[in-house]
Amino acid sequence: MKDETKIVTAGRNPEGNFGIVNVPVYHASTILFPSLAELQKTHVARAAGERVVSYGRIGTPTTWSLEDAVAELEGGYRAQVYPSGLAACANAILAMVKTGDHMLVTDSVYGPVRVFCDNFLSRFGVEVTYYDPLIGAGIGELMRPNTTVVYTEAPGSQTFEMQDIPAIAEVAHAKGAVVLTDNTWASPLFFKPFEHGVDISIQAGTKYIVGHSDVMIGTVTATKDYWPALQKGANMLGQSAGPDDVYLAQRGIRTLSVRLKQHMENGLAVAEWLKGRPEVHSVLHPALPDHPGHDIWKRDFLGASGLFSMRLKEVSREALAAFLDDLELFGMGYSWGGYESLIILADPTTYRTATTWDNTNPLLRLHIGLEAVDDLIADLKNGFDRLNAVK
Ligand SMILES: *Cc1c(COP(=O)(O)O)cnc(C)c1O
């Protein structure tokens, strides 16, 4: 079955729910058992990793509906739900490392993951080395005998470098390391991590899976080999997402393909228009043929989402503020993946350590929503008029 069909069928169970199309929202903490025998049977099954309704925190049919849908779409064995995308990142890492391990993390990683590595993992004796996102098979030179985790993300947060994940995975596996990827940009539809050597794939469901800017949630999908450690880790750390949020995430999946196709089309149209503007230094969008990572994108990815960056030619802070402050359709704020367009200023010089970044040309990250492209372009054009009036 194609993905367009899978997003309709995955994780649903009308037969088990009175014919109700969506798996209902089960609010639960206590689960009552009719007998001692049943209680003990459930206890044994749960300890063996079986799916049983035993306590609210451990999961309900609502949770499993989302987990099954994400696992099927990403192409992994099973998935675990977390209360945010960052919780998914942190828990995926924690489930894989122990004191004395060394981990390799791309320099283009989502910022808060770097904060977690530098300030939390370091307290437990896990050493992290950041690497150039373009390193490819060269990652072998950074691998140590105790390197157990290689963490990837493509394209890179804010800066959109494409990583050669199959090449990195081949080297990592040869040396016995597990490969993680943050697959949020592509969503489960536009990159199939498990077909490219990834063992564990993370989604900030907050973005495209939810798609409506109103829920924090995360998922991690693993291969059969890594699943037990991931699940045990989540249970030990008490990871549990609220049922209403889980429900909204599984509902978001039902329209993921139509939304993403539109985000891609709108995003490319705006990106190409921006490329022709005299105020713009460059546009960082992997689906544009002149992007340095375009060949990798074309080889490994099935589409592009609506998130990319642009760099402006040198501009004063006043002119930049004039551009940003009065945009009507582009909101200024964090996160992305909802139906609406967003823009935010970023400065990679404040966090990069393995690579350098020249911030002479201010970096703006755009999320292109589902509005009409003409209206978005008109909004940006008015912004450039204001910028030029100040400059
Ligand atoms: C937003 C984001 C996260 C974190 O997700 P939250 O739900 O905001 O915690 C992780 N990775 C990437 C690439 C993101 O964009």
PDBQT file of the ligand as one rigid body, heavy atoms in Angstrom, charges set to zero:
ROOT
HETATM    1  C1  LIG A 401      10.916  21.239  17.358  1.00  0.00    +0.000 C 
HETATM    2  C2  LIG A 401      11.936  20.197  17.160  1.00  0.00    +0.000 A 
HETATM    3  C3  LIG A 401      12.234  19.294  18.173  1.00  0.00    +0.000 A 
HETATM    4  C4  LIG A 401      11.616  19.373  19.538  1.00  0.00    +0.000 C 
HETATM    5  O1  LIG A 401      10.234  19.212  19.523  1.00  0.00    +0.000 OA
HETATM    6  P1  LIG A 401       9.319  19.847  20.698  1.00  0.00    +0.000 P 
HETATM    7  O2  LIG A 401       8.033  19.132  20.524  1.00  0.00    +0.000 OA
HETATM    8  O3  LIG A 401       9.279  21.313  20.451  1.00  0.00    +0.000 OA
HETATM    9  O4  LIG A 401       9.985  19.511  21.996  1.00  0.00    +0.000 OA
HETATM   10  C5  LIG A 401      13.168  18.327  17.914  1.00  0.00    +0.000 A 
HETATM   11  N1  LIG A 401      13.791  18.250  16.731  1.00  0.00    +0.000 NA
HETATM   12  C6  LIG A 401      13.523  19.104  15.733  1.00  0.00    +0.000 A 
HETATM   13  C7  LIG A 401      14.241  18.970  14.443  1.00  0.00    +0.000 C 
HETATM   14  C8  LIG A 401      12.591  20.110  15.918  1.00  0.00    +0.000 A 
HETATM   15  O5  LIG A 401      12.359  20.981  14.946  1.00  0.00    +0.000 OA
ENDROOT
TORSDOF 0
